[in-house]
Amino acid sequence: MTSFLRPLAYRHRWIYDTVTAVSALSVGGVSRLRSLGVDALQSRLESGAAVLDLCCGSGEAAAPWLAAGFSVTGLDIAPRALDLAAVRQPELHLVEGLAEDPPLDAGSFAAVQLSVALHEFSRVERVQVLNSCLRLLQPGGWLVLVDLHPAGPWLQLPQRLFCALFETETATAMLEDDLVLQLNDTGFCGVRQELLAGQALQRITAQKPPSVQP
Ligand SMILES: C[S@@+](CC[C@H](N)C(=O)[O-])C[C@H]1O[C@@H](n2cnc3c(N)ncnc32)[C@H](O)[C@@H]1O
């Protein structure tokens, strides 16, 4: 079940941006939320390295990577979001496609970011998306994933309300699953999870084993 607010938020950017701003308060604001990916990986990557922002939307979470000097590609399925990304982030190389089967060459990225996007996929699709990430990374490359996590006591109710109003059952399903286990099962190594925002958010970094060929 999806509430009427979700399609409305995707149609009217100001609703989407306001909801994002309010939910980001728990992590210290929107710019902190958007920088979680680059903050986690910047020191592990060579300057100017190729980075993929998978499910980039309108490019806000790609912006801190661009500002840090990385060469960033953004992929999304939604042409409307990509049009907005082209205006908001002109340096972003944009690709329209499916995250489950991205039209990109294997082993072409030093890092892949999935910023608040994995919860959009069903369990079956989630496996495909994580396999895509592994395929697209260079050996030794890094994945950073920022997404929902079951909240601690203080934020349990707001999180349930948020999911009921703006998310689909795929988000609820993801909250029941252990992403660390799933990343290990996919073939990633060095998987590290941090819980943020009263545990309502998780940031996970994981590496493609250096010896595995794309
Ligand atoms: C909640 S938004 C997050 C956008 C962005 N990553 C951010 O942090 O602001 C989820 C994005 O996933 C995209 N998306 C959903 N399903 C997709 C798919 N199968 N392939 C590629 N993108 C998809 C949507 O179009 C949307 O832009």
The ligand as a MOL file (V3000), in Angstrom:
LIG
                    3D

  0  0  0     0  0            999 V3000
M  V30 BEGIN CTAB
M  V30 COUNTS 27 29 0 0 0
M  V30 BEGIN ATOM
M  V30 1 C 14.5250 8.3290 -2.7030 0
M  V30 2 S 15.2360 8.7370 -4.2440 0 CHG=1
M  V30 3 C 16.9390 9.0110 -3.7920 0
M  V30 4 C 17.6320 9.9090 -4.7680 0
M  V30 5 C 19.0880 10.2550 -4.4410 0
M  V30 6 N 19.9240 9.0810 -4.3760 0
M  V30 7 C 19.2200 11.0660 -3.1780 0
M  V30 8 O 19.9590 10.6800 -2.2710 0
M  V30 9 O 18.5870 12.1330 -3.1180 0 CHG=-1
M  V30 10 C 15.2920 7.1590 -5.0550 0
M  V30 11 C 15.6870 7.2490 -6.5230 0
M  V30 12 O 15.7690 5.9210 -7.0450 0
M  V30 13 C 15.3380 5.9610 -8.3950 0
M  V30 14 N 14.9850 4.5920 -8.8220 0
M  V30 15 C 13.9330 3.8420 -8.3930 0
M  V30 16 N 13.9380 2.6600 -9.0110 0
M  V30 17 C 15.0000 2.6500 -9.8600 0
M  V30 18 C 15.5450 1.6890 -10.7620 0
M  V30 19 N 14.9660 0.4920 -10.9280 0
M  V30 20 N 16.6620 2.0020 -11.4390 0
M  V30 21 C 17.2570 3.2240 -11.2910 0
M  V30 22 N 16.7740 4.1750 -10.4610 0
M  V30 23 C 15.6740 3.8920 -9.7390 0
M  V30 24 C 14.1670 6.9130 -8.3680 0
M  V30 25 O 13.8620 7.4060 -9.6710 0
M  V30 26 C 14.6740 7.9900 -7.3950 0
M  V30 27 O 15.3220 9.0260 -8.0880 0
M  V30 END ATOM
M  V30 BEGIN BOND
M  V30 1 1 1 2
M  V30 2 1 2 3
M  V30 3 1 2 10
M  V30 4 1 3 4
M  V30 5 1 4 5
M  V30 6 1 5 6
M  V30 7 1 5 7
M  V30 8 2 7 8
M  V30 9 1 7 9
M  V30 10 1 10 11
M  V30 11 1 11 12
M  V30 12 1 11 26
M  V30 13 1 12 13
M  V30 14 1 13 14
M  V30 15 1 13 24
M  V30 16 1 14 15
M  V30 17 1 14 23
M  V30 18 2 15 16
M  V30 19 1 16 17
M  V30 20 1 17 18
M  V30 21 2 17 23
M  V30 22 1 18 19
M  V30 23 2 18 20
M  V30 24 1 20 21
M  V30 25 2 21 22
M  V30 26 1 22 23
M  V30 27 1 24 25
M  V30 28 1 24 26
M  V30 29 1 26 27
M  V30 END BOND
M  V30 END CTAB
M  END
